[in-house]
Amino acid sequence: MITKEKVLEKLSAVMDPELMISMVDLGLIYDIIVNDNTVHIVMTLTAPGCPYGPNLMNQVKQAVESIEGVEKASVELAWDPPWDPVEMATEKGKDMLGIW
């Protein structure tokens, strides 16, 4: 069975190439929608002009599609709400960013 927890675990390996912190710990994964054997990810980037955006989206898609039972994954880029690490990053992410 595909769960949001399994998806988050897999996405924890996808790192922001500049910060070297996982997309999950940065709070860049906004939503995970599991529908049978398909998964839809809503995510954002640290900045709208991020040159790594297409690569990160592809890495997210590939990571999700590597989960046993997932036949198809799709990734949607969202800008609302704007990313705010103080509000959205995990405690681990905040520690790594120096936010206390």
C-alpha positions as a Python dict, from the first residue, in 0.01 Angstrom:
ca = {
    (1, 'M'): (0, 0, 0),
    (2, 'I'): (128, 343, -97),
    (3, 'T'): (114, 592, 190),
    (4, 'K'): (209, 956, 230),
    (5, 'E'): (465, 844, 488),
    (6, 'K'): (637, 615, 234),
    (7, 'V'): (642, 896, -19),
    (8, 'L'): (790, 1141, 234),
    (9, 'E'): (1053, 885, 329),
    (10, 'K'): (1157, 846, -35),
    (11, 'L'): (1154, 1221, -94),
    (12, 'S'): (1384, 1272, 205),
    (13, 'A'): (1667, 1157, -22),
    (14, 'V'): (1607, 1441, -273),
    (15, 'M'): (1842, 1723, -177),
    (16, 'D'): (1844, 2089, -266),
    (17, 'P'): (2176, 2111, -455),
    (18, 'E'): (2276, 2446, -309),
    (19, 'L'): (2177, 2395, 54),
    (20, 'M'): (2231, 2016, 67),
    (21, 'I'): (1917, 1980, 278),
    (22, 'S'): (1633, 1751, 177),
    (23, 'M'): (1327, 1889, 3),
    (24, 'V'): (1120, 1748, 289),
    (25, 'D'): (1326, 1914, 565),
    (26, 'L'): (1317, 2245, 380),
    (27, 'G'): (938, 2226, 371),
    (28, 'L'): (925, 2239, -9),
    (29, 'I'): (676, 1952, -38),
    (30, 'Y'): (333, 2110, 0),
    (31, 'D'): (102, 1815, -65),
    (32, 'I'): (103, 1445, -151),
    (33, 'I'): (-208, 1300, -310),
    (34, 'V'): (-221, 920, -337),
    (35, 'N'): (-492, 773, -557),
    (36, 'D'): (-456, 395, -591),
    (37, 'N'): (-127, 350, -778),
    (38, 'T'): (-74, 712, -881),
    (39, 'V'): (84, 987, -674),
    (40, 'H'): (60, 1361, -729),
    (41, 'I'): (312, 1588, -558),
    (42, 'V'): (261, 1961, -506),
    (43, 'M'): (592, 2131, -435),
    (44, 'T'): (767, 2464, -447),
    (45, 'L'): (1123, 2589, -478),
    (46, 'T'): (1330, 2812, -254),
    (47, 'A'): (1303, 3091, -515),
    (48, 'P'): (1099, 3141, -833),
    (49, 'G'): (1410, 3178, -1049),
    (50, 'C'): (1579, 2865, -914),
    (51, 'P'): (1785, 2723, -1201),
    (52, 'Y'): (1760, 2373, -1052),
    (53, 'G'): (1379, 2371, -1062),
    (54, 'P'): (1328, 2137, -1358),
    (55, 'N'): (1597, 1901, -1229),
    (56, 'L'): (1447, 1894, -878),
    (57, 'M'): (1100, 1829, -1014),
    (58, 'N'): (1238, 1539, -1219),
    (59, 'Q'): (1421, 1398, -916),
    (60, 'V'): (1100, 1415, -712),
    (61, 'K'): (906, 1236, -987),
    (62, 'Q'): (1171, 964, -1022),
    (63, 'A'): (1194, 912, -646),
    (64, 'V'): (818, 864, -616),
    (65, 'E'): (804, 635, -920),
    (66, 'S'): (1070, 414, -758),
    (67, 'I'): (827, 324, -477),
    (68, 'E'): (690, -27, -514),
    (69, 'G'): (335, -13, -646),
    (70, 'V'): (353, 338, -791),
    (71, 'E'): (270, 327, -1160),
    (72, 'K'): (269, 699, -1227),
    (73, 'A'): (379, 1013, -1047),
    (74, 'S'): (311, 1373, -1139),
    (75, 'V'): (464, 1689, -997),
    (76, 'E'): (300, 2030, -978),
    (77, 'L'): (494, 2345, -900),
    (78, 'A'): (312, 2589, -671),
    (79, 'W'): (405, 2937, -553),
    (80, 'D'): (120, 2992, -312),
    (81, 'P'): (189, 3012, -29),
    (82, 'P'): (538, 3152, -82),
    (83, 'W'): (805, 2935, 78),
    (84, 'D'): (901, 3051, 426),
    (85, 'P'): (1157, 2829, 601),
    (86, 'V'): (1068, 2972, 942),
    (87, 'E'): (714, 2840, 902),
    (88, 'M'): (760, 2543, 667),
    (89, 'A'): (1092, 2374, 738),
    (90, 'T'): (1108, 2081, 978),
    (91, 'E'): (1293, 2122, 1307),
    (92, 'K'): (1587, 1940, 1148),
    (93, 'G'): (1573, 2174, 849),
    (94, 'K'): (1561, 2480, 1071),
    (95, 'D'): (1862, 2353, 1265),
    (96, 'M'): (2055, 2300, 942),
    (97, 'L'): (1959, 2650, 822),
    (98, 'G'): (2053, 2809, 1154),
    (99, 'I'): (1696, 2916, 1233),
    (100, 'W'): (1621, 2903, 1606),
}
